[in-house]
Amino acid sequence: MLPPEFLAGLVGEGDTLLEALHRETAEETGLAIRQVDGYVGHFDYVGGSGGIVRQFNFAVTVERTGPVVLTEHDAHQWALPTELPPVSDAVRGLIGR
């Protein structure tokens, strides 16, 4: 089983960061973002090709909360910070903000 992760996606050529946020959220969950509530932070990690990847993270409000239609993940969880499964230190630091 893979560790928990945030939704993620690439910023396409000609996309802004916020356009990519809306697109990737819709593609990976079927949910539409109503409002971007704020920038949470970022962290760097080594990607599958061995290069450094920077992941930007945002808090959002969605139009509705279900049903979530996953296309790239096996499961999802709505959770309070105290209910999370083990996550990396980088992810834990962002959740605490």
PEDAHU-V123991 format. One record per helix or strand. SS is the DSSP state (A for helix, B for strand). FROM is the first residue (numbers start at 1). TO is the last residue. If there is no record, write none. Layout:
SS & FROM & TO
SS & FROM & TO
//
This chain:
A & 17 & 29
B & 33 & 46
B & 52 & 62
A & 81 & 83
A & 89 & 95
//
